[in-house]
Amino acid sequence: MSSNARSASAPQEPHAALSGLKLVPWPSSIESEPGTFLPAEELPLVPCTGQPDLLGVVDVFLEDLSGFGRNARAIADRAHHKAVTFSLVDEPELGAEGYRMRVSTDGIELFGSTTTGLFRGTRTLLQLLEEGPGQPIPCMRIDDSPLLGHRGVLIDVARKFHSLDFHLAMIREMAAYKLNVYQIHFSDDQSYTLPSERFPNLPTEGRSYSREDIRQLVECAERYHVTLVPEIDVPGHSRALNRGIPETNCTHAASPLGVVCLGSPASLEAVRELFSEVMEMIPGPCWHLGADEVAYDRYQGCSACAAALKSGGLSDVRPLYREFINRMNAFVKSHGRRMFVWEGFQPGGLPEIDKDIVVFLFDVKHEGRMPKDYLDAGYELMNTAWSPLYVADNIYMTTPEIIARWTPWMFGAGRSPQPFARWQRLEETPHILGAQVCSWAIEEKAEMGLLFGKGPGFPEYGRPGPRAQIAAERMWTGGRTSYKGLLERTGASYWE
């Protein structure tokens, strides 16, 4: 996951020669040049010699070309006519994910200052080549980089389990539209879906992955330059954890309560051990703690929590919750990661929640909180606004057209079917790090249709549509492309 790569300068309106292109996201700068390039039946690919780091990018590009019936081969002759050349260049201004492409009558040149930037360029190139051999590509120059560094999708596998094959396909589909962060909600009341050697009774039978599954997931994400963010939701949403790790339950509980005990040292140590195990399986720069929707009344009667309250001179369990977040943040940072949480706490209050935690905002006016309250308190934010970024069922979901009217600086209001008047519009700020489409409690069979408009529809879930790729363009460019053009390029119908 990269930092914000550029300022929000407006992409130019497409030249007439480029107006028919279906590029999504639309590049931040694209200029027409005279002529067209006619790809050969077998496309020669030329990696720059002496740059072994880019060979993985070329290998994935070859695989993806063959996936839609195109023939290509890697060669060493940079003078080859009509070839696609790949080069890593020392141009820091391109940024961590930026790339430059030139299509001329003689061939295509692709440049990046990092392998990730070069990879993002290959996704644009794939879209240009999708029409197949014999279809001319207009000559052009592209200089492209994202507005936001975090452009994500969340899938909930704790409520509705999904196969490994689904995740591998999802990573490839995300990468096609330059979405770069895949958060997986692995744990909730319903199930714990990761393998565990340290806590063998924890994985839910018939609803958990093997270590080999996770190895393949990590490998695929690395090849497609997608950051994996595991979420083990604590201290709420924790019945599966309570069942599999009894020491996480409060002392008075005869059955799992769905909250992690905040007063027991054994409970806190078990959570740290579990996190360490997951971090070993799923490397990466980020960690999501969950930390929302905690039922505080369930702590009443717990002797361990009562002792912790007495020791701290406290009368309410909420300070223990805030202290828990800070303790977990210190632990996560000790493993070289940055911690994310849902908006489960009020800005202000004691102890103060660490300001280096990123807050994922999902509901304007939730318990009286507003996005600006968190910004004013000094937190960096992620836009995961329920409206329009949640996918869950007909009540929760908005249409592709509504998403096309959204920008990452807009935070919607809950489940409002007509959200525009209630959207909170903030000034563009680098303290909003990105945005994320969140799919909750959806069966695997319906995900691709609801997110990308690909696959059959299922009446119990709602109408398919290109929600994720529309959101991807807004995350990449902000609001700098036209609403009408975006809908046309994604094939979205006008529903409203």
HELIX and SHEET records of a PDB file:
HELIX    1   1 ALA A   16  LEU A   18  5                                   3    
HELIX    2   2 PRO A   52  LEU A   54  5                                   3    
HELIX    3   3 LEU A   55  GLY A   67  1                                  13    
HELIX    4   4 PRO A   92  LEU A   94  5                                   3    
HELIX    5   5 THR A  115  LEU A  129  1                                  15    
HELIX    6   6 LEU A  164  ALA A  176  1                                  13    
HELIX    7   7 ARG A  211  ARG A  223  1                                  13    
HELIX    8   8 ARG A  239  GLY A  244  1                                   6    
HELIX    9   9 PRO A  246  THR A  248  5                                   3    
HELIX   10  10 PRO A  265  MET A  281  1                                  17    
HELIX   11  11 TYR A  296  TYR A  299  5                                   4    
HELIX   12  12 SER A  303  GLY A  312  1                                  10    
HELIX   13  13 ARG A  318  SER A  334  1                                  17    
HELIX   14  14 HIS A  366  GLY A  368  5                                   3    
HELIX   15  15 PRO A  371  ALA A  377  1                                   7    
HELIX   16  16 TRP A  386  LEU A  389  1                                   4    
HELIX   17  17 PRO A  400  ALA A  404  1                                   5    
HELIX   18  18 PHE A  420  ARG A  422  5                                   3    
HELIX   19  19 GLU A  444  PHE A  452  1                                   9    
HELIX   20  20 ARG A  467  THR A  477  1                                  11    
HELIX   21  21 TYR A  483  THR A  490  1                                   8    
SHEET    1   A 7 SER A  29  PHE A  37  0                                        
SHEET    2   A 7 ILE A 137  ASP A 144 -1                                        
SHEET    3   A 7 TYR A  99  SER A 104 -1                                        
SHEET    4   A 7 GLY A 107  GLY A 112 -1                                        
SHEET    5   A 7 ALA A  83  LEU A  88  1                                        
SHEET    6   A 7 GLU A  42  PRO A  47  1                                        
SHEET    7   A 7 ASN A  71  ALA A  74  1                                        
SHEET    1   B 9 TYR A 390  VAL A 391  0                                        
SHEET    2   B 9 ILE A 432  SER A 439  1                                        
SHEET    3   B 9 HIS A 150  ASP A 156  1                                        
SHEET    4   B 9 VAL A 181  SER A 187  1                                        
SHEET    5   B 9 THR A 227  VAL A 234  1                                        
SHEET    6   B 9 CYS A 286  GLY A 290  1                                        
SHEET    7   B 9 ARG A 338  TRP A 342  1                                        
SHEET    8   B 9 VAL A 358  LEU A 361  1                                        
SHEET    9   B 9 GLU A 380  ASN A 383  1                                        
SHEET    1   C 2 MET A 410  PHE A 411  0                                        
SHEET    2   C 2 GLN A 424  ARG A 425 -1                                        
END                                                                             
